[in-house]
Amino acid sequence: MKEIINVAIDGPAGAGKSTVARAAAKTLGYIYVDTGALYRAVGLNALRNGIATDDAEAVGATLGSITVELKFENGEQQVLLNGENVSSEIRTPDASMAASNVSAIPAVRAFLFDLQRDIAAKNDCIMDGRDIGTVVLPDAQVKIFLTASPEIRARRRYDELIEKGQQVEFKDVLDDLIKRDYNDSHREVAPLRPAEDGVIVDTSGLNLEESINKVIEVIEEKTK
């Protein structure tokens, strides 16, 4: 029986994890799992219901009445919140900050943990997030920490939002990103950090194609 291959890609906001991981998965024939999208869905649910996303008790109280699912159509991940496809709605700056806040809540992490593990147990996959290599998939054959300077990451995120037609200021994007970095790396539960046996890939000086190729190179080297 063929061994199932799991690749964990962690890193800070705006590092390009989703774009790079999705492209690498497509090239290698793996399923791509964006775990950040799951936290965004929980955060979106709180926002829709007027709940402060940093209120652990209030957010936790919503978990018994919502469902968050992933489905894959033509290899592309779709995120369902209570059966509704929210894949586009979770990509706003407000949803990003909401995701950062709810991801610090232990009850939310426990709520999504089994879903992530179950997908990885059944599929060759590349899974990205903040704590995949350290907590969710500690036995993954490949662990990568993808990063870049805050200014580079903010510029990439800014360009992406402008391309989507959103009216944002670069300084606001940078400030939000720095705040997310601090929140993600200082939270008590599963803080953002490289796995001890992970490979750090800094893409500050790389374009998108070079970043994708570098990650594929690491995966192929580790899974020979």
Beta strands, then each sheet from edge to edge (+ up, - down):
strand 1: 6-10
strand 2: 31-34
strand 3: 68-73
strand 4: 76-81
strand 5: 84-85
strand 6: 125-129
strand 7: 142-147
strand 8: 199-202
sheet 1: 2+ 6+ 1+ 7+ 8+
sheet 2: 3+ 4- 5+
end
